[in-house]
Amino acid sequence: MNATRRWLPAYLLLALIWGFSFYLIMIGLESFTPVGVAFLRIVFGMVTMLIVSVVTRTPLPPRWSWKYLFVAAIVMNTVPWIMFGFGETRVSSALAGIINGATPLMTLLAILTAFPEERPTRQRILGLLVGFVGVLVVIGIWNGMSSSSLIGVLALLVAITCYGISFPYVRRHLSGSREHSGDPTRQPISSIALATGLLIMATIQTAPIVVITGVTDAPVTSSSFLALLALGVLGSGIAYVLNFRVIELSDATTASTVTYLTPLVAVIVGAVLLQEKISWHEPVGAVLIVIGAATAQGLIGRARQRTR
């Protein structure tokens, strides 16, 4: 119990921050373009992580890592954050948060593809199938979809697919073991340095895009600016630190389960603060996604064993 008390506050705060992110994106879109939302989020997050690096005396990533960081930033920050902004111009923040809950399923698919030693067990296949059904239930596939909503959902699916690719990529080339990298002399990069390097590269990638597309499409209001400031400082900066704190005090598996709480926060925030209408099938589908992801990760089986 005492051990749980050490990481639980950071865990709950992390779920709250990431759950609120979809609301903050929606508020930011009142003044900024989807690319502008992503760019400012990245810049504010980068500045936050640079300050954290200075305070903790964490050096920047080593020279050899920057080419891998460039690729990782594309699939972990640049593309998914632009896609989430674009998607939320067509669907609700609650739906975006629910679909984001399928990220562990996409990650598992990518891991099974990238790491041959990770065998597709019966339990993992079952979990993936249940989660896939959950996604179909969330979007209400039986009702049909307008072209605008369909494009928005597809953008969100592109975003979480990028997330799914990014985790095994980072594991293999940046934060994983020496055996995974293929170089026995290479040391894994610290978590803070990794987060800082990713945001630096994402800033470099998105800056030319906003020069062409622009940052705003309406007068900038204080609420939209503050929303993006909070999204960057908290969602893209402090959240990294909290996530690493939970991993340090518990384990990576426990930290990964925070993804199951963020859709709940997103739905509540969307309904209360944005008056978004929540259809019955969205929370039902969200439950199926959580069950599928937990089954695929083996969490349900371990929970049963603990209760015996």
C-alpha positions in Angstrom: 0.0 0.0 0.0 2.8 2.4 0.9 4.5 1.6 -2.5 1.3 2.4 -4.3 0.9 5.8 -2.5 4.3 6.8 -3.9 3.4 6.6 -7.6 -0.5 6.9 -7.5 -0.6 10.8 -7.3 1.7 11.1 -10.3 -0.3 8.4 -12.1 -3.7 10.1 -11.5 -2.3 13.5 -12.4 -0.9 12.1 -15.7 -4.3 10.6 -16.6 -5.9 14.0 -15.9 -3.5 15.9 -18.0 -3.6 13.6 -21.0 -7.4 13.3 -20.7 -7.8 17.1 -20.7 -5.5 17.3 -23.8 -8.3 16.7 -26.2 -10.4 19.5 -24.7 -7.4 21.9 -24.9 -6.9 21.0 -28.5 -10.5 21.8 -29.2 -10.2 25.2 -27.5 -6.9 25.9 -29.3 -8.6 25.2 -32.7 -10.9 28.2 -32.1 -8.0 30.5 -33.1 -5.2 28.3 -34.5 -5.0 25.9 -37.5 -4.4 22.2 -36.8 -0.7 22.6 -37.8 -0.5 25.8 -35.6 -1.9 23.8 -32.6 0.7 21.1 -33.1 3.5 23.6 -33.6 2.8 25.7 -30.5 2.2 22.6 -28.4 5.6 21.2 -29.5 7.5 24.6 -29.0 6.0 25.1 -25.5 6.8 21.4 -24.6 10.4 21.8 -25.9 11.0 24.9 -23.8 9.6 23.1 -20.8 11.8 20.0 -21.3 14.9 22.2 -21.9 14.2 23.9 -18.5 13.8 20.4 -16.9 17.1 19.3 -18.5 18.9 22.3 -17.1 17.4 21.8 -13.6 18.2 18.1 -13.6 21.6 18.6 -15.3 20.6 16.2 -18.0 22.7 16.5 -21.2 21.2 16.5 -24.6 21.1 13.2 -26.5 24.4 12.0 -28.0 25.4 12.9 -31.5 24.7 9.4 -32.9 21.1 9.5 -31.9 19.8 12.6 -33.7 19.1 10.8 -37.0 16.9 8.3 -35.1 15.3 11.1 -33.1 14.3 12.8 -36.4 12.4 9.7 -37.5 11.0 9.1 -34.1 9.7 12.7 -33.8 7.8 12.2 -37.1 5.8 9.3 -35.8 5.6 10.2 -32.1 5.0 14.0 -32.3 4.7 15.8 -35.7 2.3 13.6 -37.6 0.0 12.4 -34.8 -0.3 15.8 -33.2 -1.2 17.4 -36.5 -3.6 14.6 -37.2 -5.3 15.0 -33.8 -5.8 18.7 -34.4 -7.2 18.0 -37.9 -9.4 15.2 -36.7 -10.9 17.4 -33.9 -12.1 19.9 -36.5 -14.5 17.1 -37.7 -15.3 15.0 -34.6 -15.8 15.6 -30.9 -12.9 15.8 -28.3 -14.6 12.9 -26.5 -14.4 10.7 -29.6 -10.8 11.7 -30.1 -10.0 10.7 -26.6 -11.7 7.3 -26.9 -10.0 6.4 -30.2 -6.7 7.4 -28.5 -7.4 4.7 -26.0 -6.7 2.1 -28.8 -3.1 3.2 -28.9 -1.9 0.1 -26.9 -3.5 -2.1 -29.5 -1.6 -0.4 -32.3 1.6 -0.5 -30.3 1.2 -4.3 -29.8 0.6 -4.8 -33.6 3.7 -2.8 -34.4 5.8 -4.7 -31.7 4.6 -8.1 -33.1 5.8 -6.9 -36.5 9.1 -5.3 -35.5 10.2 -7.9 -33.0 10.0 -11.5 -34.2 10.6 -12.8 -30.7 7.3 -11.3 -29.6 5.0 -14.2 -30.6 1.3 -13.6 -31.4 -0.2 -15.7 -28.6 -3.9 -16.7 -28.5 -4.5 -14.1 -25.7 -2.9 -11.3 -27.7 -4.9 -12.2 -30.8 -8.1 -12.3 -28.7 -7.3 -8.9 -27.2 -6.7 -7.3 -30.6 -10.0 -8.7 -32.0 -12.0 -7.4 -29.0 -10.3 -4.0 -29.3 -11.0 -3.8 -33.0 -14.6 -4.5 -32.4 -14.5 -1.8 -29.7 -13.3 0.8 -32.3 -16.1 -0.2 -34.7 -18.6 0.2 -31.9 -17.2 3.6 -30.9 -17.6 5.1 -34.4 -21.1 3.5 -34.7 -20.2 1.7 -38.0 -23.8 0.4 -38.4 -25.2 4.0 -38.6 -23.0 5.1 -41.4 -20.8 8.2 -41.2 -20.8 11.6 -42.9 -17.8 12.2 -45.2 -16.6 14.9 -42.7 -16.8 12.5 -39.7 -15.2 9.7 -41.7 -12.2 11.9 -42.6 -11.8 13.0 -39.0 -11.9 9.4 -37.7 -9.4 8.3 -40.3 -7.1 11.1 -39.2 -7.3 9.9 -35.6 -6.5 6.4 -36.7 -3.5 7.6 -38.6 -2.4 9.4 -35.4 -2.6 6.3 -33.2 -1.0 4.1 -35.9 2.0 6.5 -35.8 2.0 6.1 -32.0 2.0 2.4 -32.4 5.0 2.5 -34.8 6.9 5.0 -32.6 7.2 2.9 -29.5 8.9 -0.2 -31.0 11.1 2.2 -33.1 12.2 4.1 -30.1 12.7 0.8 -28.2 14.9 -0.6 -31.0 17.0 2.5 -31.8 17.0 4.8 -28.8 15.9 3.5 -25.4 16.1 -0.3 -25.7 18.8 -2.8 -24.8 22.1 -3.0 -26.6 21.0 -6.2 -28.3 17.9 -4.5 -29.8 20.0 -1.7 -31.2 22.5 -4.1 -32.8 25.4 -2.1 -31.3 26.8 -3.6 -28.0 28.7 -0.4 -27.2 25.7 1.9 -27.4 24.1 3.2 -24.2 20.4 3.9 -24.0 19.4 7.5 -23.8 17.9 8.8 -20.6 14.2 9.5 -20.6 14.5 13.3 -20.1 17.1 13.6 -22.8 14.9 11.5 -25.1 11.8 13.6 -24.6 13.9 16.8 -25.1 15.5 15.5 -28.3 12.1 14.4 -29.7 10.6 17.9 -29.2 13.6 19.7 -30.6 13.3 17.6 -33.8 9.5 18.0 -33.9 10.0 21.8 -33.7 12.4 21.7 -36.7 10.0 19.6 -38.7 6.8 21.6 -38.0 8.4 25.1 -38.4 8.7 25.0 -42.2 5.1 23.7 -42.4 3.6 26.6 -40.4 5.6 29.1 -42.6 3.6 27.8 -45.5 0.2 27.1 -43.9 0.2 29.8 -41.3 -0.5 29.4 -37.5 -3.9 31.0 -37.1 -7.2 31.1 -39.0 -9.0 33.5 -36.6 -8.2 36.2 -34.1 -6.2 34.8 -31.2 -8.1 34.8 -27.9 -6.6 34.5 -24.5 -8.5 31.2 -23.9 -7.1 29.6 -27.0 -3.6 30.8 -26.3 -3.7 29.6 -22.7 -5.1 26.3 -23.8 -2.1 25.7 -26.0 0.3 26.9 -23.4 -1.2 24.4 -20.9 -1.2 21.7 -23.6 2.5 22.3 -24.3 3.8 22.8 -20.8 1.7 20.1 -19.2 0.7 17.6 -21.9 4.0 17.7 -23.8 6.4 18.6 -21.0 5.4 17.8 -17.5 3.5 14.7 -18.6 6.8 13.2 -19.8 8.3 13.7 -16.3 5.3 12.3 -14.6 5.2 9.2 -16.8 8.9 8.5 -16.1 8.2 9.0 -12.4 5.5 6.4 -12.5 7.8 4.0 -14.4 10.5 4.6 -11.8 8.3 4.0 -8.8 6.2 1.1 -10.2 6.9 -0.4 -13.6 6.4 0.2 -17.3 3.3 -2.1 -17.4 1.6 -0.1 -14.6 2.5 3.2 -16.4 1.1 2.0 -19.7 -2.4 1.5 -18.1 -2.8 5.2 -17.7 -4.0 5.1 -21.3 -7.1 3.3 -20.1 -8.1 6.3 -17.9 -7.6 9.1 -20.4 -10.7 8.2 -22.5 -12.8 8.4 -19.4 -11.5 11.9 -18.5 -11.9 13.0 -22.2 -15.5 11.9 -22.3 -16.4 13.7 -19.0 -14.6 16.9 -19.9 -16.1 17.0 -23.4 -19.6 16.5 -22.0 -19.3 18.9 -19.1 -17.1 21.7 -20.6 -18.0 21.5 -24.3 -21.5 20.2 -24.0 -20.7 17.4 -26.4 -23.4 14.8 -27.0 -22.2 11.3 -26.0 -24.0 8.5 -27.8 -24.5 5.2 -25.9 -22.2 3.3 -28.2 -19.1 5.5 -27.5 -18.6 4.5 -23.8 -19.6 0.9 -24.7 -17.0 0.8 -27.4 -14.4 2.4 -25.1 -15.0 -0.4 -22.5 -14.4 -3.0 -25.2 -11.2 -1.2 -26.3 -9.9 -1.1 -22.7 -10.8 -4.8 -22.2 -9.1 -5.7 -25.5 -6.0 -3.8 -24.8 -5.7 -5.2 -21.2 -6.2 -8.7 -22.5 -3.6 -8.3 -25.2 -1.1 -7.0 -22.7 -1.8 -9.9 -20.3 -3.0 -7.6 -17.5 -6.4 -9.3 -17.0 -4.7 -12.7 -16.6 -2.2 -11.4 -14.1 -5.0 -9.7 -12.1 -6.9 -13.0 -11.9 -3.8 -14.8 -10.6 -3.3 -12.1 -7.9 -6.8 -12.7 -6.6 -6.3 -16.5 -6.2 
